[in-house]
């Protein structure tokens, strides 16, 4: 018996990505990303990063240590946030676990935030 694509259950993307923001000190925002960062979920991260970079920040940390899956589209959302922060005069750090899948994808694909990577 074969299953046609139209009979497969729908996957709700909001449950696949968790985003949290906190301010450990004045002028610094940490955006924690957990779950799957892909085509379906990347727009949520983009929106949050745009919202964060409009505030009076001096430092933005994009924390990917909770990311279990990172697609090229997800990576593009991170890069967009990084470039937007720089354009607005905000220092930006991209935090990843050493040896993580996210770091492996970051190293495989071309991106413009190599100097911002913090393996922690």
NUKOL-103923 format. One record per atom (N, C-alpha, C): residue number from 1; residue in three letters; atom name; y, z, x. Coordinates in pm, whole numbers, plus 50000, padded with zeros to 5 digits. Each point is the difference from the previous one (the first is absolute). Layout:
# residues N
NUM  Ala  CA  Y  Z  X
...
END
This chain:
# residues 120
1  Unk  N  49882  50000  50084
1  Unk  CA  50118  50000  49916
1  Unk  C  50124  50000  50089
2  Unk  N  50093  49910  49973
2  Unk  CA  50123  49996  50076
2  Unk  C  50113  50059  49920
3  Unk  N  50097  50051  50070
3  Unk  CA  50116  50060  49936
3  Unk  C  50121  49914  50029
4  Unk  N  50070  49961  49898
4  Unk  CA  50120  49921  50022
4  Unk  C  50115  50092  50038
5  Unk  N  50096  49949  50074
5  Unk  CA  50113  50084  50043
5  Unk  C  50075  50063  49883
6  Unk  N  50000  49937  49885
6  Unk  CA  50075  50053  49887
6  Unk  C  49936  50125  49940
7  Unk  N  49872  50028  50033
7  Unk  CA  49935  50118  49945
7  Unk  C  50002  50119  50096
8  Unk  N  50056  49982  50117
8  Unk  CA  50007  50110  50096
8  Unk  C  50106  50100  49956
9  Unk  N  49978  50128  50024
9  Unk  CA  50100  50100  49960
9  Unk  C  50129  49986  50079
10  Unk  N  50110  50028  49936
10  Unk  CA  50130  49995  50067
10  Unk  C  50015  50121  50091
11  Unk  N  50070  49982  50109
11  Unk  CA  50028  50109  50094
11  Unk  C  50147  50034  49987
12  Unk  N  50028  50125  49975
12  Unk  CA  50139  50045  49987
12  Unk  C  50056  50029  50137
13  Unk  N  50097  49923  50043
13  Unk  CA  50055  50017  50134
13  Unk  C  50077  50130  50022
14  Unk  N  50068  50058  49897
14  Unk  CA  50074  50122  50029
14  Unk  C  49914  50114  50052
15  Unk  N  49873  50005  49962
15  Unk  CA  49912  50108  50045
15  Unk  C  49951  49979  50142
16  Unk  N  50016  49879  50052
16  Unk  CA  49948  49967  50132
16  Unk  C  50099  50034  50110
17  Unk  N  50124  50030  49966
17  Unk  CA  50103  50030  50099
17  Unk  C  50075  50125  49958
18  Unk  N  50014  50092  50094
18  Unk  CA  50078  50121  49975
18  Unk  C  50116  50002  50098
19  Unk  N  50119  50022  49946
19  Unk  CA  50122  50006  50081
19  Unk  C  50066  50135  49979
20  Unk  N  50047  50058  50107
20  Unk  CA  50074  50127  49993
20  Unk  C  50114  49994  50100
21  Unk  N  50111  50061  49964
21  Unk  CA  50116  50003  50088
21  Unk  C  50045  50145  50017
22  Unk  N  50033  50037  50121
22  Unk  CA  50060  50131  50021
22  Unk  C  50103  49991  50112
23  Unk  N  50086  50099  50003
23  Unk  CA  50110  50005  50098
23  Unk  C  49983  50125  50084
24  Unk  N  49935  49987  50116
24  Unk  CA  49976  50118  50084
24  Unk  C  50127  50058  50061
25  Unk  N  50103  49917  50011
25  Unk  CA  50129  50046  50051
25  Unk  C  50108  49906  49949
26  Unk  N  50124  50043  50000
26  Unk  CA  50108  49912  49951
26  Unk  C  50003  49869  50078
27  Unk  N  50014  49890  49928
27  Unk  CA  50009  49869  50062
27  Unk  C  49867  49933  50029
28  Unk  N  49889  50070  49975
28  Unk  CA  49867  49945  50026
28  Unk  C  49920  49994  49871
29  Unk  N  49939  49885  49975
29  Unk  CA  49909  49984  49886
29  Unk  C  49865  49956  50052
30  Unk  N  49895  50062  49949
30  Unk  CA  49863  49962  50034
30  Unk  C  49937  49944  49874
31  Unk  N  49952  49876  50009
31  Unk  CA  49929  49937  49889
31  Unk  C  49852  49999  50038
32  Unk  N  49921  50079  49927
32  Unk  CA  49857  50009  50026
32  Unk  C  49927  49901  49910
33  Unk  N  49916  49918  50062
33  Unk  CA  49927  49896  49929
33  Unk  C  49851  50030  50014
34  Unk  N  49928  50001  49887
34  Unk  CA  49856  50028  50004
34  Unk  C  49928  49907  49903
35  Unk  N  49880  49961  50039
35  Unk  CA  49919  49914  49915
35  Unk  C  49998  49858  50051
36  Unk  N  50007  49905  49907
36  Unk  CA  49992  49859  50034
36  Unk  C  50136  49933  49989
37  Unk  N  50043  49942  50108
37  Unk  CA  50129  49930  50004
37  Unk  C  49971  49852  50011
38  Unk  N  50009  49931  49885
38  Unk  CA  49961  49860  49994
38  Unk  C  50092  49922  49906
39  Unk  N  49958  49882  49961
39  Unk  CA  50079  49913  49914
39  Unk  C  50041  50069  49869
40  Unk  N  49910  50077  49944
40  Unk  CA  50027  50065  49872
40  Unk  C  50092  50121  50012
41  Unk  N  49996  50068  50114
41  Unk  CA  50073  50126  50013
41  Unk  C  50124  49993  50088
42  Unk  N  50010  49899  50085
42  Unk  CA  50112  49989  50094
42  Unk  C  50137  50000  49932
43  Unk  N  50017  49939  49882
43  Unk  CA  50133  50003  49936
43  Unk  C  50051  50142  49973
44  Unk  N  49911  50092  49970
44  Unk  CA  50043  50140  49976
44  Unk  C  50058  50061  50128
45  Unk  N  49935  49972  50115
45  Unk  CA  50053  50052  50126
45  Unk  C  50133  49935  50032
46  Unk  N  50010  49870  49982
46  Unk  CA  50128  49930  50024
46  Unk  C  50113  50064  49921
47  Unk  N  49977  50022  49871
47  Unk  CA  50103  50060  49914
47  Unk  C  50041  50138  50051
48  Unk  N  49903  50080  50038
48  Unk  CA  50030  50135  50049
48  Unk  C  50078  49993  50131
49  Unk  N  49962  49912  50090
49  Unk  CA  50071  49989  50128
49  Unk  C  50143  49951  49981
50  Unk  N  50020  49907  49908
50  Unk  CA  50136  49955  49969
50  Unk  C  50083  50117  49947
51  Unk  N  49942  50077  49911
51  Unk  CA  50071  50116  49943
51  Unk  C  50033  50103  50108
52  Unk  N  49909  50023  50092
52  Unk  CA  50022  50100  50105
52  Unk  C  50107  49957  50100
53  Unk  N  50006  49872  50030
53  Unk  CA  50095  49954  50100
53  Unk  C  50141  49986  49946
54  Unk  N  50022  50025  49872
54  Unk  CA  50136  49997  49947
54  Unk  C  50066  50137  50011
55  Unk  N  49922  50102  50026
55  Unk  CA  50055  50135  50015
55  Unk  C  50057  50018  50141
56  Unk  N  50071  50106  50019
56  Unk  CA  50062  50029  50131
56  Unk  C  49893  50054  50095
57  Unk  N  49927  49908  50062
57  Unk  CA  49894  50038  50093
57  Unk  C  50039  49964  50143
58  Unk  N  49942  50074  50093
58  Unk  CA  50008  49962  50140
58  Unk  C  49862  49962  50053
59  Unk  N  49893  50046  49930
59  Unk  CA  49864  49972  50045
59  Unk  C  49906  49987  49880
60  Unk  N  49923  49893  49999
60  Unk  CA  49898  49976  49898
60  Unk  C  49865  49996  50069
61  Unk  N  49905  50077  49948
61  Unk  CA  49862  50000  50051
61  Unk  C  49912  49943  49891
62  Unk  N  49928  49892  50032
62  Unk  CA  49902  49942  49908
62  Unk  C  49864  50046  50052
63  Unk  N  49939  50094  49928
63  Unk  CA  49878  50066  50045
63  Unk  C  49879  49932  49935
64  Unk  N  49926  49926  50080
64  Unk  CA  49883  49925  49951
64  Unk  C  49868  50071  50030
65  Unk  N  50006  50126  50039
65  Unk  CA  49876  50069  50039
65  Unk  C  49901  50013  49886
66  Unk  N  50044  49992  49875
66  Unk  CA  49909  50009  49886
66  Unk  C  49953  49866  49947
67  Unk  N  50040  49892  50066
67  Unk  CA  49963  49866  49953
67  Unk  C  49855  49970  50040
68  Unk  N  49921  49962  49900
68  Unk  CA  49859  49967  50025
68  Unk  C  49979  49850  50012
69  Unk  N  50088  49921  49939
69  Unk  CA  49991  49854  50007
69  Unk  C  50141  49945  50011
70  Unk  N  50021  49909  50094
70  Unk  CA  50131  49940  50022
70  Unk  C  49983  49849  50009
71  Unk  N  50057  49928  49905
71  Unk  CA  49995  49854  50002
71  Unk  C  50125  49946  50069
72  Unk  N  50002  49869  50021
72  Unk  CA  50118  49936  50059
72  Unk  C  50121  50019  49910
73  Unk  N  49980  49999  49869
73  Unk  CA  50110  50022  49905
73  Unk  C  50052  50143  50011
74  Unk  N  49910  50094  50016
74  Unk  CA  50041  50139  50019
74  Unk  C  50077  50018  50129
75  Unk  N  49953  49933  50104
75  Unk  CA  50069  50006  50129
75  Unk  C  50140  49940  49988
76  Unk  N  50012  49893  49923
76  Unk  CA  50131  49938  49980
76  Unk  C  50096  50095  49929
77  Unk  N  49949  50082  49908
77  Unk  CA  50084  50098  49931
77  Unk  C  50050  50106  50099
78  Unk  N  49915  50043  50090
78  Unk  CA  50040  50097  50103
78  Unk  C  50106  49937  50090
79  Unk  N  49976  49878  50042
79  Unk  CA  50095  49931  50086
79  Unk  C  50134  49981  49931
80  Unk  N  49997  49967  49870
80  Unk  CA  50123  49985  49923
80  Unk  C  50080  50131  50002
81  Unk  N  49933  50112  49977
81  Unk  CA  50068  50130  50004
81  Unk  C  50058  50031  50136
82  Unk  N  49925  49968  50104
82  Unk  CA  50046  50022  50137
82  Unk  C  50126  49918  50028
83  Unk  N  49995  49871  49968
83  Unk  CA  50115  49913  50027
83  Unk  C  50121  50038  49916
84  Unk  N  49977  50041  49877
84  Unk  CA  50110  50043  49913
84  Unk  C  50066  50126  50057
85  Unk  N  49918  50093  50048
85  Unk  CA  50055  50122  50061
85  Unk  C  50087  49964  50121
86  Unk  N  49948  49915  50087
86  Unk  CA  50078  49961  50119
86  Unk  C  50130  49931  49962
87  Unk  N  49993  49914  49899
87  Unk  CA  50120  49929  49954
87  Unk  C  50106  50097  49952
88  Unk  N  49957  50114  49946
88  Unk  CA  50093  50100  49948
88  Unk  C  50030  50111  50100
89  Unk  N  49960  49980  50126
89  Unk  CA  50031  50097  50104
89  Unk  C  49914  50124  49998
90  Unk  N  49881  49992  49943
90  Unk  CA  49909  50114  49989
90  Unk  C  49885  49980  50098
91  Unk  N  49975  50099  50085
91  Unk  CA  49884  49995  50089
91  Unk  C  49875  50009  49914
92  Unk  N  49895  49929  50040
92  Unk  CA  49878  49998  49919
92  Unk  C  49878  50016  50090
93  Unk  N  49907  50084  49954
93  Unk  CA  49873  50022  50067
93  Unk  C  49888  49968  49902
94  Unk  N  49897  49931  50049
94  Unk  CA  49880  49973  49920
94  Unk  C  49888  50083  50060
95  Unk  N  49954  50099  49925
95  Unk  CA  49901  50096  50050
95  Unk  C  49860  49961  49952
96  Unk  N  49906  49989  50093
96  Unk  CA  49861  49966  49968
96  Unk  C  49905  50089  50080
97  Unk  N  49878  50013  49950
97  Unk  CA  49898  50071  50075
97  Unk  C  49947  49911  50111
98  Unk  N  49983  50054  50121
98  Unk  CA  49940  49919  50106
98  Unk  C  49856  49962  49960
99  Unk  N  49964  49877  50020
99  Unk  CA  49865  49956  49967
99  Unk  C  49978  49969  49853
100  Unk  N  50104  50007  49918
100  Unk  CA  49985  49977  49856
100  Unk  C  49993  49851  49970
101  Unk  N  49950  49969  49880
101  Unk  CA  49997  49861  49954
101  Unk  C  50140  49943  49991
102  Unk  N  50093  50082  49955
102  Unk  CA  50139  49952  49987
102  Unk  C  50055  49958  50137
103  Unk  N  49975  50080  50102
103  Unk  CA  50048  49966  50134
103  Unk  C  49932  49873  50051
104  Unk  N  49873  49984  49968
104  Unk  CA  49928  49878  50041
104  Unk  C  50064  49876  49937
105  Unk  N  50033  50008  49872
105  Unk  CA  50065  49886  49932
105  Unk  C  50138  49976  50060
106  Unk  N  50074  50105  50024
106  Unk  CA  50134  49987  50058
106  Unk  C  49993  49929  50135
107  Unk  N  49900  50033  50079
107  Unk  CA  49988  49938  50133
107  Unk  C  49950  49856  49992
108  Unk  N  49926  49966  49894
108  Unk  CA  49946  49864  49986
108  Unk  C  50103  49900  49951
109  Unk  N  50090  50045  49913
109  Unk  CA  50095  49910  49937
109  Unk  C  50136  50010  50066
110  Unk  N  50072  49890  50008
110  Unk  CA  50134  50006  50059
110  Unk  C  50094  50080  49910
111  Unk  N  50080  50085  50062
111  Unk  CA  50100  50077  49927
111  Unk  C  50114  50033  50095
112  Unk  N  50111  50043  49942
112  Unk  CA  50120  50023  50081
112  Unk  C  50031  50148  50019
113  Unk  N  49904  50087  49976
113  Unk  CA  50030  50142  50015
113  Unk  C  49908  50069  50101
114  Unk  N  49949  49926  50097
114  Unk  CA  49909  50057  50098
114  Unk  C  50060  50122  50070
115  Unk  N  50130  49994  50031
115  Unk  CA  50062  50112  50070
115  Unk  C  50017  50124  49912
116  Unk  N  49983  49982  49869
116  Unk  CA  50018  50112  49908
116  Unk  C  49870  50074  49971
117  Unk  N  49886  49951  50050
117  Unk  CA  49870  50059  49969
117  Unk  C  49984  50131  50075
118  Unk  N  49960  50101  49926
118  Unk  CA  49972  50132  50056
118  Unk  C  49856  50036  49961
119  Unk  N  49911  49997  50094
119  Unk  CA  49861  50040  49972
119  Unk  C  49993  50151  50006
120  Unk  N  49982  50061  49883
120  Unk  CA  50002  50147  49993
120  Unk  C  49882  50049  49918
END
